[in-house]
Amino acid sequence: MSTILEINNLSKTYGTIIALNRLNVKVEKGMVFGILGPNGSGKTTTLGILLGVLNPTAGKFSWFGKGQDDSNRKHIGSLLETPNFYPYLTAVQNLRIVAKIKEIDRIDERIESVLKTVSLLERKDSKFKTYSLGMKQRLAIASALLSDPEVLVLDEPTNGLDPQGIAEIRNLILEIAKYGKTILIASHQLDEIEKVCTDVVILKKGVAIAQSDVESITGGAKQMVVSAENLDKVKLLIDDFEGADVVEHQNGSLLLNVKENLNPADINKFFFENGVVLTELRMVKRSLESQFLEITKE
């Protein structure tokens, strides 16, 4: 596996405001890498620096082992803002303008290829203003793919989309990843990130507070769902039980965080010995969202 991007002690300040503080990240070829964090955590600042829109205050980064040379951007396709095309031109006409600016060869062939990839070939002659928000986003991704880049960088690609539009972008990202593209995504849509990303870094106030593959982050702790006729008594017992704590109510049940060394039999025995018969007890996979909230809270 070869390194696509390496970030070393990258920092960005605006006067006394620290937007990014000594960030270290390594992205390998083929990863779908998520950059997560609350608003103001440094996600967009990081992407802006990596794409040459912002200058770092300190630190450095390297694309493809070639440093920060501007020529690296020829191998990177990006979507940083809301799609911005000419509303009265068709998809093909808009992409042809982009292709000429990027000096792309075999323009018509590439346009047909990327429109097929984003499932817009049948609407290629429709004016941009007639597109739904999801279609506009897919056209923007098609534009980023025109030069057949090695890396695709997306900033909040599902922002503002309805569930159908989100699902379309998710499936598109997964499809693009199948071709070996490396993808960087900054997003607050944690459920979607969990479905598409292989690895993530979590930022808080410009600092990386967690970084790993998604499976390690979500699988690092157990969660269980418990139900009983008297949930209030269950909650009181949990307060005195060092091995577990309540995360949230779930339609007449409680979601618990439990220590790694505990299993369902231990939980069941504890409640039974304290006069509570559980009507439900099951393990659940810990979500990226629950782990994210716990990490950022700490």
Beta strands, then each sheet from edge to edge (+ up, - down):
strand 1: 3-14
strand 2: 17-28
strand 3: 32-36
strand 4: 58-63
strand 5: 76-79
strand 6: 151-155
strand 7: 182-187
strand 8: 199-204
strand 9: 207-213
strand 10: 222-227
strand 11: 244-249
strand 12: 254-258
strand 13: 280-284
sheet 1: 2+ 1- 4+
sheet 2: 5+ 6+ 7+ 3+ 8+ 9-
sheet 3: 11+ 12- 10+ 13-
end
